[in-house]
Amino acid sequence: MKRVFLTLIVVLLFATTAAAFEREAPVLPTISEPLAVLESATGWMRLPRGEWVSRENRIPKYLSSEFEYLQDSREYALGVDNFGWLQVREMQFGGQSYYLLLKQYRSGYYRYPNIREGWTSTRRLKVYVINKSDFPPLIKLEDRKAMLVEIPVTAEFELLYRGNGYLDEIVARIAEGIEGRKTTLAINMIRVGDEARFVTINDISRYERLPIKYDEVSTDEVFRHFYYELDYAVFDAFWNGWREE
């Protein structure tokens, strides 16, 4: 009887030790198909002499008229802000529900910055991880009344955008833990008739040459100087169309 008892203890110890060395599959986040996609908006900038210039998916630089020819060259072609597309997706990870706000945009750098030579264009992906409970309720804009929407962000990080494999890169990054810069995503928006205008304040550099003070970007003054513009129905579909009333 004692031998049987000792044998049972040895078996249990062996099973416990073996289990400790089992290879466990990592728990990966699951990311939905896009809930909303925005691929087009016209960026506008009012230049020093009062004339307006526009570019597709880009808010142009604030340049004097005599230097307007630079708008589409090298770093000037990045504008004050630009995007290729915006997406909203849902993510489940660690028993929690999140939204992902993704922004694909163009960037670049000089290989020889001291002499401003060797301009190299790149594409990057900005990822905002937002707790589902922190996402704003349905956004309804009153005509000609600016609204500042502020969204708490659990983590913000960036990746080099290489094309269709970007979701795998996001999954691999988040599987190690939701890490990144905690911040607040601030978007200034206004409705003007059938059009919507907006500026994502986080994407405007404090060091950018602007026609107004940086602190005024979060006020309605910005809409007298620069913004993105698109059909209000498209804007509403991006922020609200995939959610229940």
Number of C-alpha atoms within 10 A of each C-alpha: 6 7 8 9 10 11 12 12 12 12 12 12 12 12 11 11 11 10 11 10 8 8 7 8 6 8 10 16 20 13 18 13 10 15 18 16 18 17 11 18 25 18 25 23 27 21 20 14 9 10 10 13 18 18 18 16 22 25 26 29 28 23 20 12 14 7 9 15 11 14 18 14 11 17 19 16 20 22 24 22 24 25 23 18 16 19 18 21 17 19 20 15 17 11 6 10 15 20 22 23 20 19 19 22 20 19 20 15 15 15 12 10 10 7 8 10 12 12 15 12 13 13 16 19 24 16 19 26 25 24 19 15 11 14 14 12 11 13 11 12 16 12 13 13 11 21 19 17 15 15 16 18 21 18 19 20 16 15 15 14 17 12 11 8 9 14 12 11 15 17 16 13 16 17 17 11 12 15 14 16 13 15 14 17 17 17 18 21 25 24 22 16 11 10 15 23 23 23 24 18 19 12 13 16 12 12 7 13 13 22 18 13 11 17 10 12 21 20 14 17 13 22 22 11 19 28 28 25 25 17 17 18 12 17 20 16 15 18 19 17 15 13 11 6 7
